[in-house]
């Protein structure tokens, strides 16, 4: 009985010590992607971990307005100003796929080079702290992977705010099948049910984009990192420190696809189930919208004040003819010709605005964070996509009957009114979005709880190597069995050649025998 009591006490002490270790972990969070919406997405996880007692050092372009217990911020200064340079959206929407991909990859390299030279990055470079875990987003900031090596290659929790990127799948060995998984960069989005021609096109684009990422973009990022970090190993060995990947996907909105055990769907983890109160003036404006209101935002990277004068006038003219109020995220203080039913603001608490009971529709660029928030809050979307995954996100909404597509290239007063009236006057969009929202919310636990659990799981199990797929150790040609196919093809060709040679010899022999027989007959 005494022995049993001692064993029980020992077990409890071990469990408690394990929990204590988790609750006092030192975490480095690297969020250098120059996009406020991505920081908002990742920030939810950081605050949740800090609340649980973890000491989190965050390096990013954002800083908390007020000190947060257990969170230390290192600022990458003046990066947003560089990232949000003036853009001609009319030209941008008409770019070819290759121009868009080239600009995207060049932008990622240029921004990372600027970030690594900031005072904030130098502060982290000079740090002698030890970290139990690193959390980082794997998109357009890979030169910061050098910090993983600098701090002794601790376990890494990767996040992806744009879902399961094709090159991310290649990196961790996650299944990526172009036969029913359309590439998110396609200029003309495809569904998961593709024709033969579409599958050929998707296969070619998928492999070409992945090739450019691996053999053009990543070498550039690695070259930038090598100027800063000494004795840096190849990036493909650093990637092996990725224990899990938290991906911004959710069933219902995204098509079903296979995921490895270490690829965790946490779509919408930044969305609070209960919205926060709105500022009084804003609350009053929305409460008094007797015909409801429309919310208009192009997200955190695109700027409404950079829309061409012609298209801006078309929007204002259209808004002046509808009974609903319009709340528009507009980046400057003044906008001439503003109708009485339109209110502008440089910043708005988007998720909380979408939760207001009077909202009727959301005019959106189709960024994934906005798409998730609209779906969760059950708000139909009028989508005006520009680049990256936005076309694909809007196509998903249109295919599910919860949104309409509005082409920016041909934007007119009439096209805007037609799109708005379709959503406002057809109840099916609201009903379908309510059903989609119900699917989104029907989960065994919240996405944020899931993200916290698996992050702490990695800490508890020292990187959780048992979750890691052996596919990470294979070269791409081994993963695709191209070496096996080559050997088998060579073997089949050899057998065919031998058979051909044997048959040829037999035919010659038979022919000779026939000739001899014919000659003897003639002689006799």
Buried (B, 14 or more C-beta within 10 A) or exposed (E): EEEEEEEEEEEEEEEEEEEEEBEEBBBBBBBBBBBBBBBBBBBBBBBBBBEBBBBBBBBBBBBEEEEBEBBBBBBBBEBBEEBBEEBEBBEBBEBEBEEBBBEBBEBBBBBBBBBBBBEBBEEBEEBEEEBBBBBBBBBBBBBBBBBBBBBEBBBBBBBBBBBBBBBBBBBBBBBBEBEBBBBBBBEEBBEEEBEEEBBEBBBEBBEBBBEBBBEBBBEBBBEBBEEBBEEBEEBEEBBBBBBBBBBBBBEBBBBEBEBBEBBBBBBBBBBEEEBEEBEEEBEEBBEEBEEBBBBBBBBBBBBBBBBEEEBBBBBBBBBBEBEBBBBBBBBEEEBEEBBEBBBBBEEBBBBBBBBBEBBBBBBBBBBBBBBBBBBBBBBBBBBBBBBBBBBBBBBBBBEBBBBBBBEBEEBBBEBBBEBBBBBBEBEEBBBBBEBBBEEBBEBEEBBBBBBBEBBBBBBEBEBBEEBBBEBBEBEEEEBEEEEEEEEEEEEEEEEEEEEEEEEEEEEEEEEEEEEEEEEEEEEE
